Amino acid sequence: MTNLEIVKKKLYETNASLVVLYSNGECKEYYQNRIKDIKEILQDNKLALNGATIADKVIGKVAGSILAVAGVKEIYSDVISNYAITVLNNNGIHYEYKKMVDYIQNNDKTGMCPMENKYKDELDINKIYNEIIL
């Protein structure tokens, strides 16, 4: 079983919002929404996700940018935005997804997620990382 298959399976078995297979072999589930878990992981240890494989319910540009800067190796997402795909492609990160969308929706499903909208035209992923994580 590949690392992506492991995290994807665990994502569905546990109904977690995020599953991380760390480079040391530890696999852990997280249950907060949005990017809260990713933010907490990186604020605790900025190198924690380097070389990791993750599965997440939703990956937009902000999450994709943060994960790229953090050094994530592979990503599976149920829903991924075109903005995130551009970031992942530009940074050589392998990804798989269930559904691709033009953009991540806001909670009311009436428009674009405020974070995705704020950073949609930002080309510097380090700026996104620094503003969100630091």
Secondary structure, 3 states (H helix, E strand, C coil): CCHHHHHHHHHHHHCCCEEEECCCCCEEEECCCCCHHHHHHHHHCCCCCCCCEEEEEEECHHHHHHHHHHCCCEEEEEEEEHHHHHHHHHCCCEEEEEEEECCCECCCCCCECHHHHHHCCCCCHHHHHHHHHC
